[in-house]
Amino acid sequence: MEILILVVFILGYAAIAAEHPLRIDKAASALITGVLCWSILVIGATAVPAHMTTYFDELNRFMDLSEGRTLGLAEYFDHRLLHHLEEIAGILLFLMGAMTIVEIVDAHEGFRVVTDRIGTRNKVRLLWIISVLTFFLSAALDNLTTSIVMVSLIRKLIADQKTRWFFGGMVIIAANAGGAWSPIGDVTTTMLWIGGQITSAGIIGEIFLASAMNLLVPLIVLSFTLKGQVERPAVSTDETTKVPAIERSVAFLLGVGGLLFVPFFKTITHLPPFMGIMFSLGVLWVVTEIMHGKKLQEEKSRFTALHALRKIDMPSVLFFLGILLAVSALQEVGHLGALAVVLKDQLHNVYAINIVIGLLSAIVDNVPLVAASMNMYPITAALAGDPWLDMFVQDGPFWHFLAYTAGTGGSILIIGSAAGVAVMGLEKIEFMWYLRKVSIWALLGYFGGAAVYILEMAILRGY
């Protein structure tokens, strides 16, 4: 059963990679893969997976005390699927909310507030502006939201599809690099922050240089190889389609302000991020309804949230669902935990372990990989004078480097991160095209940032 699930996952992954020659949408392949992996797990399992027996026993003790019964095997797997679905649903709702907000701002031409101030058509200059803006915006928002916003931005600046694809690839690299050094910029960094492995000051202080180098390496090389000018999309001159400046500014400020509000909402309420994004969407929805309330239905229809909801990319949402279901099945059957054990036993260098985890996060979602690592490598209470154990104290090199590698390694393949999947869906970027044109720059940046962090630790901590 365990091997069959792994085979199905690999075949599904291959179908996603070969989307263009197969002429089968990646969302369909992902959904089939996710459902098959869970079906094989449920049908083929004769007992609870070994790594979950303690949890199963504790759950049954609770059920016995509270309801006077215990769970059977089928009920147990239903419970576990719903457990994973809770997290997956939160991600999907967040994605849908962010995409809808961006569509509303876009309908009001809100991004002109930014694009009108970017006058350059030079590819190198524009690449630096877009990448640096993405890097810092991702730290303030998160890499997923930032990617959605930046795709809408580059659509206003670049007409040629392949050029836009390349800039989209650099947005992925910049968003993941920017998210890695902020406690709210990437879900894995947030996990480590909430789990107590890192502090906000510690992660910013020690990872910023590595994250910056992750982006600077490809940018510097591309500055010498990228040539030419970008062609801007045609702008409509029809007066009836123009949006008044006040409406444009209100939509932009409320939209971007709503996105920036999400991290504060999470910090204050401790509710999941999708609750914050839904609140922001609700506020923007109400304000735009009031703003256009006196207009004729035909005139105001394109500005409404209902119109924006019809335009969001649902295939990308379903692709997310399929991929996350498949990865959760791998996690449930114990493959990811076993991988953490292998790394712990075979590699006796924390830098090597983290580099491998980062490379694997390009293939498998980084969230379960980091979760497995958090369980396999507990926090050391205090410095013990042991070079190995000292790596695992709070704000120790292992945790900081894990945040960097897990956060940025996903850029190497387009489906290795939430940002990559979002950009892939929005711009319809082909897996193999990204592998040929962008992966090398992500890989160079990944190892460049890793080298900077290892050197930094050697100088500052003597590790």
Summary of the structure (lengths in Angstrom):
residues: 463
radius of gyration: 22.9
end to end distance: 42.4
largest distance: 73.6
contacts: 1603
relative contact order: 0.14
helix: 77%
strand: 1%
